[in-house]
Every structure is written in structure tokens, then in C-alpha cells.
Amino acid sequence: MTDKLDQTHPDTDTPTGKTDLELQNLVELRDAIAQKDSGQVFNLLEGEHPADIADKFEQLSTEERQATIELSPEVLSPAVLAELEDEVVEDVLPRLPAKQISDAVQELDSDDAIQLFEELDDQQRAEVLAVLPDRDREDLEAGFSFDDETAGRLMQREFVAAPEFWTVGQTIDHMRAQGEKDSDALPDLFFDVYVIDTRFHPIGYLPLSALMRHNRNTPLKDIMKDLPVLVEPDTDQEDVAYLFGKYDLISAPVIDADGRLTGMITVDDMVEVIHEENTEDLLALAGVSDAGLTDTSVTIVKARAPWLLVNLMTAIGASIVISLFKDEISKLVALAVLMPIVASLGGNTGTQALAVAIRALATRDLTAANAWRVIKREAIAALMNGVIFAVLLAGITYIWFQNAELSLVIAAALIFNLFCAGLAGILVPLGLKKAGADPAVASSVFVTTVTDVVGFFAFLGLASLFLM
């Protein structure tokens, strides 16, 4: 066992940064792989948490992963495979024999098994299904009957249910007997016991902590809690995540079309979904997709180039607006100097309102019921900011160019552009949402176009009217 003193910083009593230790271990792992030292590879990974092994495996190159699989395939346990990022799993699974994948599918909970299985190509799926026991094969096929990113794909078919007329003691004895009889009969990790009626409809639940606190003779129906939600299998995973956050759920029951209990969803899956959805929205606002560890430069270019093309078209549109006033700009060079300021402040105002709107839509805080109030709030805030910065910019312009009329023109243009930018930042995502499009994906392009075109047109148009 390592002495704790060996892990402390010489100047403090706190442990040294784990990043340094992981980096050293990764260097040693790469050296062992390069030397084809299978024993050292196994020793460096043995005993570590599956998530830590998965993290190191993700840092390796494709060639190093291949060598690790050949040198020490046992390090890729089912738990490690479940922890790997999707793009790494796609890279790893074709290199594993069908028997190893089949063993992993049987050992994992059904939700993790389905996530692993969906990364296989058609040929590997057929090979794995051919060697799976009937029960596991039926679970996988049932899971794949539901659409991707729905509760049916996420749900775990292993759960604990007890009839309402059972007592606490009967429920505990049943769970213990089932676990001793078949280790796969119970989930590896669960928090709630679902109480069902004679038709297998869930009518309540009991946290394990409450179950252990009551007398063995206490009937479940006397102490069960009401279920805040019942999830249908075709519910979108983002909607399920919202329910978990709203009701502070640890788990939620999934029912079939007849209302019978068929599975459960646990909070660990929802944490992953929330992380994925938030990351997806954040990247979509920037017009990019996630760059995975296995992505190449060509893959990244293919994903980002279309959005750059859209931006090019919108930029040309803004340039066309500028070209309409080329004579005015040639007469008064100050217009060319100042007009980017109006567009830039408008762009930032629109981006601020857009970010707030996208977040509010994702968390269900912005709905049809309160949309008008939020629109008014953003419009007033943008107008107030417009007045504040118009006064500031007008003063700077007067000091710079000694032209009072130019100062008033740019102040008016800035107020108008910031007002339009604030409205665009809230109205564009609301409009796209109502139209059935993803507001996180396309909103930024439209908002940027509005702020650029309106900013240039307002400033140059007012200048042509009052200064020429």
C-alpha cells in the first residue's frame, strides 16, 4: 500500500495533483506498449477504476489501442467498455472477438448492454447475437425496437417490484433470495422498490432507505410514496432528463402501452444525457460539432465547412448593404471607421439575448405562457443598454471627429441596432422552436445577419439623410 506521505506536496498537506500522476502513468503505459511488455501493460492498468482505465485508453492512438488489445485484452472488461466514449468504442469493438463482446453484454445491465451493442456494425451484431443466451438476445432486440435517444433505449430492464400487499420483511427476503438464486436477477445498482398492483401497474415506490427503517411486518401500501412521474418508452431522453431535474429523481419507472411496469431509468444515465445535450447545444450555437478523439482533420472540415459557407453568404449580404452607400463612405471616411462599432455592439447584444433564450428553452423556463413577458424584458434591457452606450459612443465620436451631427447619427443608429438585436436574440429561437427546428443550431446565423445588416443600414442610412 502506498504511504499517504508519498502523495503529498512538500509544502502542503494536500495530495498532489492527480493530473501529474496520470500523465506519468500514461507515459509508462505508452513505453510498455512500445516495448510490447504485456505484463507491464497489465500491471499498470490492473486494479484501477474502470473510468480511469477508459480515460487512459482514450488518450492512446488507434495503433496503441490495437497493441494494448493484443498484449492484454483482459483489461477491456465489460465495465471499461461501458465507460469508453462512443467514438472510441467504435474504434475498439471491431478489434474484439464476438465472444468477448457477448460476455460483456451478458454481464452489463441491459441499458449499458444496448449502448454497447448499438456501436457494432451489422456483421458483428449478427455474430454476437448468435452466441448470446435467449434472454439476453430478447432484451437487446426489445431495446432496439425503440427509437434512438428515447426512454426505451435508455431504460434498464432489471428492476425490483413488489405487490402492495407484501410486507417490508417479505420484500427484503424476496430480494435476498433472488440475488442468491441468480446474480443477474437484480440490478447491479438500484435505489427504489416499485410497488405494483395485481395487473403489474406501478402505483407507488419505496426508497431502500425507507424500506430498511421500517418494521418487517409493515405493509408496503402503508408506507409507499406516490410516483411523481411515469415514463413512456417513446419519450425523448431530453424530456426525461427534464423530469429528473424537476422532481429530483433518483430513478423513474417506465411503462408500456398498457401501463405495466417494464423497466426503470436511473440518474446516472440522466447525468450523461444532460451533459451530452448541454454540450450539443453549446457547440451548435457556435456552428460546430464535437471533435472526438478519433476524428481526423478532414472529418472536422466536413462538419464545419457548411456553417462557414452560410456565414460567408450572410457576410456577403452585409457587404452588399455597405456597397449601397459607397458614395457616402467615400465622402466621409469617418463612416468606414465607425460602422464596425455599431455592428459589433449589436452582435454582442444579440448573442447575449440568444444565449439566455436557448438556455431558457432547454430548461423549459421559457414557454408560450411567459414568452411575451420575456420578450418585453429583453427588448427593454436592449433599449436601456442602447441608450447608455449611445451616449458613451456619441461622446467618443465627438472628441474623435469634432462632428456633433455625426455623434447624434451614430447614437441613434446604435440605439436602434441594439433594440433590434435584443428582439432578434429572443424572437429567432422562439420562432425556430415553433417551426419545429432546433433553435440552438440555426439561431446564431440569423441573429448575426440581423445585427450586421440592421447595424450597417441604420448607421449608413441615417448618415446619408442627415450628413450628406
Summary of the structure (lengths in Angstrom):
residues: 468
radius of gyration: 29.9
end to end distance: 83.5
largest distance: 93.7
contacts: 1459
relative contact order: 0.06
helix: 68%
strand: 7%
